[in-house]
Amino acid sequence: MKDKFGLLAAAFIITVTQNVALADFDKVTITNFNAQYKYPEGSATAEVFDLPPAPPQYPESVEMRFFRRESAFIFDMPGRGEVEWKNPPSEVFDVENFSVNGFNLKSAGNKADLSLGAFEGLAKKGETRVRTAQASCTENPSPLTGQEKILDSCTTNASATVANIYMKNQKQNQLIGAAIFGLDAEVDPTATETTLKNLSINVRNHAFNLQVTASMGLQAVVKMDGQAHYLASEKRLRIRLDNAKAGFLNIKEQIFKSVEDGKQPNVSVVRPYIYIKLEAKPSALAVSN
């Protein structure tokens, strides 16, 4: 969810699920994960931190330190070795300070469930705070594997809710202001803070609907619907935006223009579609003892 409000429809589910680097829907359990980070290292605790193929966790809670190494985060767990998070997304890797409270993830069988109590992050470009988030994704039978299966599944049947998202980033919030309220993204100097409340996303058989209350001086209830697909042969996501309203106002064209104005090299608009090209280096976990 970088600079494009219109991409929220699929980005939240995809980001929170893909970025934990699940291998298909293998059994993964993370319970009450709490972390504090200040560049270049931090510390964390968890009641359970089981990530195959790492050895099963001993009964006690886990304490670990983590740090940056080249293009990866390294989680050093005494007695269990290291877990390397390769190529984490830039919106995570570039954060200078962050805290995570009450993160839980359980993946088993054909379903993955995630919840988050709170996240606060500070980077050179701004600040982000998230409160009370939940997401769920159901496996879609297909020949795809790894993160491609996660992407395909989470654009087929998924749901997510977030109580509150606060963003302080001038460029990002000017684009949101342009998308929702029609503010001039080039000249408006006041669009520096945005609050999104009661965000809900539901995806059923690729059809999605989104609702959120957006505030940045002005306030509006935003509703969107359309379809989301992962195009495996092209390594990109395709979002078809059918309807988008802020209150009674049609903001569909404003959203397309805001996405275009974001000028992200991996994002393109061919109305009524928004395409998101995936990074060449996928995020992944590796375990060493």
C-alpha angles and dihedrals in degrees: 000000000000116000103336122084091187090065094061089093092077106007099079096054093042096046099048093045103037095042093062084062100228116190099230106301096318117157108281125166126184115167128188096344112185124180143175121196135182116172123302101012145012146172135242144184133202137177089219128012108172117161118165130258088032115098115270114275120258114241098263123085117268127250118188144161124222134195144168120269116178104303097346145074113232119208109200112200115184111238094008104063128230134321113206119205102202122205099355113193114277092241086064101033095049096052110115097199130014143157129202124196129187101356114172130178129176123177122175136139108350102334140073122198126189135182134178129193098195143338129190122183134178124194136161091265097051149290134295130191125183126188130192108349131175132181137177131189129187122209116253111212107242141130090255120111139198119001092350089063089049091051093046092047096046092052090050107046122001145118138201140179131190123186098202139001120183120190129184108185121121099213094041094048094045088057091048089048090052092047098048108024102023092242117163104261092200102052110021106109096183099064096096103114131048131180122196116193133189096004113186128179127182126183120189121173089341094306111119137190127190134191129181140153109235123198131184103144086305119060133209140165105237123203127184137172137179140107135296128201137172109223102207096186090055098037092230143105122243119204119187111201109205102167135009126173137172102203103314095335122105107231099169095112091043089057093051091049092047091053090050091048089054087070094204110171093220095049127074137171126220102165124271087018134072115199124201116194112211122234116268091230108057121214112252145163125238126185127210128178 
